[in-house]
Amino acid sequence: MKRLCLIAAVLAVGVTSLPVAAEVDAAAANALVRKSKCLTCHAIDKKKDGPAYKEVAAKHKGKADAEEKLIKHVTVPSKVKVDGKEEDHETLKTDDPVAVKNVVQWILSL
């Protein structure tokens, strides 16, 4: 019985000390999106020149590489088609990988 209690105690301590995934900071994500002028072409729930963020989240839902693809899309300069013309897709105005990941996780959470 003592052995069982000891095992249970060790497991309880081990489980409670596991790192917990940080929650998305929606306010920080929204501030960076605004600072980067992303809302010029995107909106949360309606299509503008670019897709709505909810549409992006739905497109990538359940895909293992979603976060990686979106991080690349918002940090690496690229071209996008708008009204049949190619235009530059601006990147997030930060070099902070934690802030970038927060924005991407926020978009995917919508």
N, C-alpha and C positions, 0 to 999 in steps of 0.2 A: 504494500500500500504506500509506504514511504517513497519507494522508487517511482510509482505512478504519479504521486504528487510532485516529485522533483522534476520529472519529465514534463508535466503539465506547466509547471512554473517556468521552466527553461523555454518552452514553446511560446508561452504567453509573452515573456520578455522579448524573445526574438521577433515575434509578429508585431508587437507594438513599437519596436525600434526600426522597422522597415521605413525607408523614405517614402513620403506621401507625395504624389504628383501635385505640383503647384497648380492652383486654380488660375484660370485666365483672368487677367486684369483688364476688364472691358474698358474702363475709363482710360487707361494708359494706351491701349490699342486704338481706341477712338481718337485720342489726342494725336498719336503718331500718324494715323491715316489722314487726319485733317491737316496736320503740318506738312505732310507729303503731297497734299492736294489730290489724293486718290478719289475723293468724292466729287471731283470735277467730272469724272467719267464713270464712276461706280456709285451705286446706292446700296443700302442694305437689302431692300425688298422690291426694288423695281429696276428694270433694265434702263440704262442710259446708253452712252456710246459703248460702254463695257458692260459685262453681265452683272447682275445683282449679286451681292455677296452670298445671299441665301441660295441662289442658283449655283454658285461655285461650290458651296458646301454640299449641296445635293449631288452634284456631279462627282465629287470626290468621296462621298460617304462610303465607308467600309473599305476603301482602298489603302493598302499598306504603305504605298509610296506618296500618299496625298500631301503630307506635311513637307516632305522633301521636294516635291515638284513645286509646291506653292512658294516655299522659301526661295528656290531658284528663280521663280517667276518675278518675285518682288525685290530681288537683290541683284540680278544680272540684267544689264540693259538688253532689250530685245525689241522686236518689231511686232506690232499687232495690226490687224485690219479693222479700219473704221470706215464705214460707208464705202467699201471697196478699195480704199487707199491704205497703203502701209504708213503707219506712224510709229514714232518711238514710244515705247512703254516706259514711263518713268519708274524709278526704283524708290523704295522707302528712304527717307532722309535720315538714316542712322547707320552707324557701323556696329551697333550693339546687337550681337546675335541673340541675346535673351529678349530684347525688344522685338526683333524680327519674328522670333518663334512665338512670342505672345500674340502678335498681330495675326499670324497664320492660324494659330490655335483658336483665336477669337472668331476668325472667318469660318473655320471648320465647325465651330460650335453653334453657328446660327441655324 
